[in-house]
Structure formats: structure tokens, C-alpha cells
Amino acid sequence: VKVFIFAEKYIQNDYLEAVKSMGNLSQVLPQLEVIVCLSSGHSGPNDYMTFQSLIAGGNAISDAQLADAQRAVRPEDVALIIFTSGSTAFPKAVQNCHYGLVRNPFQIGERMRLTNEDRIYIGISLFWGFGVANALMAIMTHGACMVLQHRFEASEGLKLIEIHACTGLYATPNIAIALQSHPDRVHRRLGSLRTGIGLPAGIASMVALGAVEACSVYGLTECYGNSVVSDAKDTLEVRQ
């Protein structure tokens, strides 16, 4: 790893203090070149680069340099390493390569009938395969819009769906049920919803929200998001 990016805080977790407690990272990680802190303030810690300065550094990269870097990437090169524990509780590092990370999620988006006109609410976390390999890549390969929520909360989620006229959503069963059963649902205009991705146990709740073409999935991180995906045009019986 050459670049390490972390959030300063999230909910009750103080990641800045956790990183500082590790001591001098360059001694144990000799290839590490840059540490970036996503500070809640504008300046951030003095001993770490801010995300704004990292992005600004891209202005010094020419189109030719970018093109050279892109051409150097091969389909079989590792694009993501996702830590997953599955049912074992022992995290393992799963390598996802560029080829599979584009092809499989693209086909998932095809099953969802995604287009560049869609706006998808992502209620799930992005640190696991369902979020980063499925949701992000299925949406990005179709040029659709992602509507993110920093931390799931049902009332705010319903508000985001209404404000952005979301046409689809990604939701685990507990998220789908929380959205469906929340008292604010009856006061929100959710008629824009059409499609989505969820697990079989949550499809009925997603359909009740308005995502009548929501697809059910089964998979694992090693399969780039999912290995089995129903089609938006399948019957509800099949999708459940």
C-alpha cells in the first residue's frame, strides 16, 4: 500500500487516535508514501495530508501521464482487496481484478435494467462486496447516479429517496424493512422507485416501497458482488 486514507471519526470510533497509537507507520510499512486524513475540519491534522490537497495534486498530472497509467493496467491486475469474514468470523483478503470487477457488475446492472437516467439510493455500507463490487460498479458502468447516506437512518433515507427522485435502491432485509415500516413512509413521495437489489427476505418490503422490479441476489466477495441475480422482469415469486 502506497496511499492510506482514513476518516478522522465515525460514530463513536476515533480513527485518528487509533492511527496515532500505531506509531511510525513508515517503519513497518516501508512502501507507504502518503497518509491522508478525511478531517471533519478544513485543515486536518498537521502531520497528515488532507483529502482536498490530495485531489488538488491531481491537477499536476497531464493527460498524457494519465493515459500512460491507464494503458499500463491489465484486466487481470488486482483492482480491489476486500476483507471479508463471511460466516467464519476470520477476515480473509479477497482479490478482485479489473476484468471481473467491470464485467460481472455490468451484467448485474443489466438485470436491474439500469440506464444513465437512473438514480440509485445506496442504503448499504460500501466496505464489503455488496457495496463496493456490486452497487458502485453496477451503477458506474451504466452512468447512473449514486445517492449516498453517510450512516443509515430510515427517516433520512426516505427523505433522500423523495428529494432525489430515486429510481432504485440497494438494501439488506433489515434496511428494506426499516424503510417500509417507518411512520414517515406514508408522507413521502416514493413513486419514482422502480428497481433495486436486495436479498430474498427483503424483496417484499422493497416492492411495498415501490421498487416493483427489485432483484434478489446471492453471492460472495470472490464472485465480484454476486453469483446469482434474478431479473427485473422475473415474476415476484421467482425474485423472492
C-alpha positions as a printed Julia matrix, in Angstrom:
240×3 Matrix{Float64}:
   0.0     0.0     0.0
   1.37    3.39   -1.05
  -1.53    5.65   -0.01
  -3.51    5.24    3.23
  -6.78    7.21    3.51
  -8.84    7.17    6.69
 -11.7     9.09    8.3
 -10.89   11.09   11.41
 -14.0     9.87   13.22
 -17.09    7.8    12.51
 -19.9     7.48   15.05
 -18.09    6.57   18.31
 -14.85    5.49   16.64
 -11.82    7.81   16.81
  -9.69    6.57   13.93
  -7.2     9.41   14.21
  -6.24    8.29   17.7
  -6.13    4.67   16.55
  -3.72    5.51   13.73
  -1.54    7.6    16.04
  -1.37    4.71   18.5
   0.29    2.6    15.79
   3.39    4.77   15.98
   5.57    5.49   12.97
   3.84    3.63   10.14
   6.71    4.2     7.72
   8.88    1.89    9.84
   6.53   -1.08    9.49
   5.17   -0.13    6.05
   8.21    0.94    4.02
   6.25    1.32    0.77
   3.74    3.73    2.31
   4.22    7.17    0.76
   1.16    9.21    1.7
  -1.24    9.25    4.66
  -4.5    11.15    4.09
  -6.91   12.08    6.88
 -10.52   12.91    6.0
 -10.8    15.58    8.66
 -14.14   16.99    9.77
 -12.42   20.37    9.73
 -10.85   22.1     6.74
  -7.22   21.88    7.77
  -6.96   18.48    9.39
  -4.01   17.2    11.42
  -0.75   18.92   10.57
   1.17   15.66   10.11
  -1.22   14.18    7.53
  -2.27   15.28    4.06
  -5.88   16.42    3.7
  -8.19   14.92    1.1
  -8.52   18.32   -0.56
  -4.75   18.57   -1.07
  -4.65   15.03   -2.45
  -7.3    15.88   -5.05
  -5.56   19.17   -5.87
  -2.36   17.23   -6.55
  -4.1    15.62   -9.5
  -4.01   18.95  -11.32
  -0.29   18.43  -11.86
  -0.9    15.2   -13.78
  -1.04   15.69  -17.55
  -3.49   13.9   -19.85
  -0.54   12.03  -21.36
   0.59   10.77  -17.95
  -2.94    9.67  -17.14
  -3.26    7.85  -20.47
   0.05    6.06  -19.88
  -1.09    4.94  -16.44
  -4.4     3.67  -17.85
  -2.68    1.7   -20.61
  -0.43    0.04  -18.05
  -3.41   -1.54  -16.25
  -4.15   -5.09  -17.36
  -7.53   -6.85  -16.99
  -6.0    -9.43  -14.65
  -4.42   -6.81  -12.37
  -5.86   -6.53   -8.86
  -8.26   -3.59   -8.54
  -9.57   -4.16   -5.01
  -8.63   -6.2    -1.96
 -11.74   -6.63    0.15
 -11.57   -8.12    3.63
 -14.49  -10.45    4.26
 -15.25  -12.86    7.08
 -18.42  -14.43    5.71
 -19.71  -16.95    8.22
 -16.31  -17.8     9.68
 -15.54  -14.57   11.59
 -11.96  -14.87   10.36
 -11.34  -12.0     7.89
  -9.67  -13.01    4.65
  -8.34  -10.77    1.91
 -10.19  -11.32   -1.37
  -8.59  -10.0    -4.56
 -10.93   -8.58   -7.21
  -9.36   -7.96  -10.62
 -10.29   -5.2   -13.07
 -11.88   -7.51  -15.64
 -14.29   -9.23  -13.27
 -14.98   -6.03  -11.36
 -16.32   -4.46  -14.55
 -17.94   -7.37  -16.35
 -19.94   -9.01  -13.55
 -21.41   -5.81  -12.02
 -22.23   -4.56  -15.52
 -24.32   -7.68  -16.07
 -25.94   -7.14  -12.65
 -26.94   -3.65  -13.8
 -28.37   -5.17  -16.98
 -30.56   -7.45  -14.87
 -31.74   -4.35  -12.98
 -32.44   -2.59  -16.3
 -30.22    0.35  -15.28
 -29.66    3.31  -17.58
 -27.84    6.63  -17.27
 -31.17    8.18  -16.28
 -31.39    6.19  -13.05
 -30.65    7.48   -9.54
 -29.93    4.75   -7.02
 -30.15    5.17   -3.25
 -27.43    3.13   -1.55
 -28.5     2.34    1.99
 -25.83   -0.32    2.5
 -22.22    0.04    3.63
 -19.51    0.31    0.99
 -16.77   -1.61    2.8
 -17.95   -5.06    1.66
 -18.54   -6.8    -1.66
 -22.26   -5.99   -1.88
 -21.45   -2.29   -1.71
 -18.12   -1.76   -3.44
 -18.13   -4.59   -6.02
 -21.87   -4.74   -6.73
 -23.55   -1.39   -6.03
 -20.79    1.04   -7.01
 -19.67   -0.83  -10.11
 -23.14   -1.77  -11.4
 -24.17    1.88  -11.15
 -20.92    3.35  -12.52
 -20.81    1.02  -15.55
 -24.23    2.35  -16.55
 -23.52    6.02  -15.93
 -26.27    6.23  -13.33
 -26.29    8.49  -10.27
 -25.43    7.31   -6.75
 -27.29    8.77   -3.77
 -25.24    8.05   -0.64
 -26.12    8.29    3.03
 -23.28    8.74    5.5
 -24.97    6.5     8.04
 -28.25    4.65    7.51
 -31.26    6.11    9.25
 -34.68    5.2     7.89
 -36.35    8.62    8.1
 -33.42   10.34    6.38
 -33.25    7.53    3.83
 -36.89    8.04    2.84
 -36.23   11.78    2.58
 -33.27   11.22    0.26
 -35.29    8.91   -1.98
 -38.0    11.57   -2.32
 -35.72   14.59   -2.76
 -33.56   12.93   -5.41
 -36.45   11.06   -7.05
 -34.52    7.81   -6.76
 -35.49    5.12   -9.24
 -33.81    2.28   -7.39
 -32.25    1.25   -4.11
 -29.74   -1.15   -2.61
 -30.93   -2.58    0.7
 -30.36   -5.52    3.0
 -33.54   -7.02    4.5
 -33.22   -5.05    7.75
 -32.81   -1.79    5.82
 -35.73   -2.56    3.49
 -37.98   -3.45    6.42
 -36.9    -0.33    8.35
 -37.78    1.89    5.37
 -41.11    0.16    4.77
 -42.24    0.16    8.39
 -41.13    3.7     9.29
 -44.1     6.02   10.02
 -42.65    8.7     7.7
 -43.11    6.44    4.67
 -46.76    7.4     4.15
 -45.77   11.07    3.99
 -43.02   10.6     1.39
 -43.46   10.54   -2.37
 -41.7     7.36   -3.45
 -43.39    6.87   -6.81
 -40.08    7.29   -8.64
 -38.85    3.91   -7.37
 -38.73    1.1    -9.9
 -35.8    -1.28   -9.41
 -33.27   -2.34   -6.82
 -31.1    -5.08   -5.39
 -31.68   -6.98   -2.16
 -31.72  -10.39   -0.52
 -34.81  -12.6    -0.94
 -36.02  -11.9     2.62
 -36.26   -8.18    1.85
 -37.77   -8.2    -1.65
 -41.38   -7.96   -0.42
 -40.53   -4.83    1.59
 -38.73   -3.28   -1.38
 -41.72   -3.97   -3.62
 -44.01   -2.43   -1.0
 -41.86    0.72   -1.12
 -42.41    0.91   -4.88
 -39.35   -0.91   -6.23
 -41.58   -3.43   -8.02
 -38.71   -4.71  -10.19
 -36.26   -5.26   -7.29
 -33.91   -8.19   -7.97
 -32.85  -10.75   -5.39
 -29.24  -11.86   -5.21
 -26.93  -14.47   -3.78
 -23.18  -14.33   -3.86
 -19.84  -13.87   -2.2
 -16.97  -11.44   -2.43
 -14.93  -13.87   -4.52
 -17.65  -13.68   -7.19
 -17.43   -9.91   -7.68
 -20.63   -8.94   -5.94
 -22.99  -11.79   -6.72
 -23.01  -15.16   -8.42
 -26.79  -15.43   -8.81
 -29.05  -12.47   -9.7
 -32.72  -12.57  -10.64
 -34.01  -10.42  -13.48
 -36.17   -7.33  -13.04
 -38.75   -8.88  -15.36
 -38.93  -12.18  -13.46
 -42.13  -12.83  -11.56
 -42.26  -11.79   -7.91
 -42.42  -15.46   -6.97
 -39.08  -16.09   -8.7
 -37.46  -12.96   -7.24
 -38.43  -13.92   -3.7
